[in-house]
């Protein structure tokens, strides 16, 4: 084994499509929501409803809280004839959240990796885009709160800085109180995660994976390109000399 070539004190983690497969989860949850609405009287095929819902999410963003209300308004009038639209919306919301409770789990090997990093004395944080309560809920449901330092959780809505701004990553480094080159950010977005952290001087592990940004390339060269979190363990051991147990 070659000698370590860098040091690492703090690792920050993106959440969506990094710690769990958000894109695949969201599709399953929306499919279940649509099935629940059709079961309660919505008159349309799942394929038609899903396509319209996808358009709503694209137009209004994933953090909009009226996706299903907007969806029903866009469907032909006969689709909701004889129903109570608010009942349909509520059925959809319940089905979506039931899927969240049942399926929101860390990616394979992630919990063990976080625990082993803690045991090795590496500090952990989160840098995530989205609404504060929504992202905090994910941190809690995934169990990441057991491993990360609360003061090293940066949610874009909470701190008022977008992931497209390298200032967010410089804020994270300042909060950690260590040199930028001794920190790492792990995330899936090629520009907002990889390039943003790189411009702030951090080590970068681009989680290319299979998420919706996997086919886009970063502008700057990441330090590491991974397709699963499990690939980080040998990197941490060999490149950074961390005392982690093997897989």
Secondary structure, DSSP 8 states (H G I E B T S, - for coil): --------SEEEE--BTTTB-HHHHHHHHHHHHHHHHHHTT--S-HHHHHHHHHHHHHHH-TT-S-HHHHHHHHS-GGGSTTS-HHHHHHHHHHHHHHHHHHH----TTHHHHHHHHHHTT-EEEEEE-S-HHHHHHHHHHHTGGGTS-GGGEEEHHHHT--TTSTHHHHHHHHHHTS-GGGEEEEES-IIIIIIHHHHTT-EEEEE-TTSTTTTS--SS--SEEESSGGGHHHHHHHTT-------
